[in-house]
Amino acid sequence: MMTKADIEALFTRADGQYLFARWGRPIVPVVFGVEDATLRIVKGAVEAVVALAGHKMAGTDPELGANLMLFFPRHWDELPQVPHLDRLIPDLVPLCARLQAAGANQYRIFRFDADGAIKAVFAFVRMDTHLEAVPAEALALSQAVQVILLWSDRAFTDVSPLAQAGEALILRPAIAGVIRAGYDRVLPAVAHDPSHALRLAARVRAARVGAVQ
């Protein structure tokens, strides 16, 4: 079972700051750089995680059109060639150069509304040799999980949000519980105080007890 300390670590950044945020508006995904079959898998994973959270999806965002953009390039230098992407992401060219130099294969940019809730996410997944070996369903589910909340930049560096169940990879029940708790309407959409983790832990524990009963 996830303790308060476990949950606090999921939202405590490398600089020691506790920062939790969830989406404040319906999610409108668009996916670039994949075949139609994979597109359905990615969108299906997003829909499943949004449903788990008890959140909503929509056909369009009145401000941005699409507010969850997932890109699957093979090389970082492909991104500056995407029409108008540099208007959405300032300094796109130097960013891609830094990612290339670091050998990174994933990067996410979060945008927030005036209250601090998530209003947009740009997720970039460079399909290197390692990620090409990952089943599409597992890769899609992992990305969906990592954009549903503003996790710590260290949240999943040591332990994946997914777990093996027979031959399939599934979302770890503990992480699923945190996602559900994070979207409890009683809780704020944004939190900076670590005591928020205690409230999440209480809801995760209550849900687990209810499920057992």
N, C-alpha and C positions, 0 to 999 in steps of 0.2 A: 504494500500500500504506500502511496506517495505521502510523505510527511511534509510538514510545513517547510522544513529546511530543503527538502528535495524540490518543492515547487518554487521556493524563493530562488534557488540556484538557476531555474529555468528562465528567470526574468531579470537576473542580476548580471549586468554587463561587465566587461573586462575592467572598466574604470570603477567598479564598485557600485554603480547606480542601479537601483531597482526601477525598472520601467516596464509596465504592462500596457498594452493597447490592443483593442479588437476593432473590427470593422464597424464603422458608424453608418454605413449605407449598404444597400444590396450590392452583391458582387456581380460584375459583368466581365466574364473572361474572354480573351481572344488569344489564340495560339499561333505562333509563327515557326516555320522551319520543320514541320513534320508531315508525314503522309496522312491521308484521310483516316486510315485505320488507327493510327496512333493519336490523331486528333480526338477521336471519339473516346479513347482510353483516358487521355488527359482531362477532357471536359467531364467525363464520368467520375473521375477521381475528385475533381473539384466539387462537383455536385454532391458526392457522397460525404465529403468532409463538411461542407456547408450544412447539409442536412443533419449531420451529427451535432454540429454546434447549435442547431435550432435557429440558424440565421437564414437570410433570404438571398435569392439570385434574381436577376432582372434581365430584360432584353437589351436595355441601354441605360447608360448613366447620363442624366441631363447635363452634367458639366463636362464630362470627359468622353462620353460615348462608351468606351470600354475602360474599365478601371483596374483590371487585372490582366497584364500583358505578359505572356510567357514566351520566351524566345529560346530556340534550340539550335544555335549555330554550331558549325564544326570548327570554326576559327573565329577568334575575337575580332579580327579585322573585317569580318562580314557585317558587323553591326552598324558601322558608320555608313554603309551602303543602303540601309533600310530608309526609305523615304520619310522625311520629317521626324525621324527618331531623335535627331540632334536638337529639335525644338523642345522635345519633352525632357531630354536629359542633357543639361548643359555639360560642356567639357567631355563629350562622349569619346572623342578621339584619344585624348590623354588617359581617360579611364580605361579604354580597351588596351592601350599600351601598357598600363600598370598591371592589368589582369594577365596579359600575355607574359610579361616579365616575371610575374609571380607564379606562373604555371597553374593559375586558378581554373577550376572547371565549373564554378557556380558563383553567382553574385546576385544579390537582391537589393533593390532600392525601394524604400517605403516613403509614401507621402501622407501627410496628415491634414485633417481639417482644423478649423480654428480652435476646437476643443481638445485636439490631440488624438482623436480617433483616426483609425486608418481610413484613407479615402482612395488610395491607389497603391499598387505594387507593380514594379517591373522586375521580373525574374528572368535571369539569363543562365542557361545551362549549356555549357560547351560540351559537345558530345565527343569526348576523348576516348581513348581505348578502354579506360576503366568503366566509364558510364555506358559505353556501347554494349558492355557485357551484362549490364543490369537489365532485368526484364522490364518491359515498358510499363507494366502495371505497377511494379514497385517504384520505379522512378517517378511516375505520375503521382502516386499516392504520397511519396516523400515530399514532392514539391507542393502539393496541395496542403499538407500539414504545415509546412514552413511558411506559408503565406496567410494562414487563417488567423494567426496571432503574431504580435511582435515579440518573438522569443529573444532570449539573450544571444549575443553573437557567439557564445560558447556553449549554447544549450545542447547541441547534438554533435559536438566534436568528438566525444568519446563513446557515446551510446546512441545508436540510431533510434529514431522514433518508430521504426518498424521492428517486427519480430517474426521469426519463422514459426509457422504453424503447419506441420506436415511439409508438403511441397510448396506451400504458398507463403508469401510474405504479407503480414497483416499489420495494421496499426496497433502498437502496444496498448493494451487496455488502460494502463496508467496514464498515458498521454491522451487517450480518448477521453478519460475522465476529466483531465485538466481542461481540455478544449470545451467540453460541455459546461463545466463549472465557470469557465471564463466568460461564457455568453449568458450566464444567469442575469436576467433583467434587473434584479435587485442590486447587482454589483455595478460599479462604475465602468464606463468604457475605457477609461484611462486611470492608471494608478502609479504613483511614485513612491509610496510608502510600503516598506516590506511587510507591514501588518496585513496588507492585502493578500499576501500568500497564505496567511492563517485562515482567512475567509474562504479562499479557494480550497484549502485542505479540508475544511469542515464540510464543504459541499461535496467534494469527492468522496469523503468518508460516508456521508449520509446516503449518497447514491449507491455506494457499494453495499451498505447495510440493507437498504431497501431492495436491492437486487437479490440478495441472499434470502431475505424473508419471502 
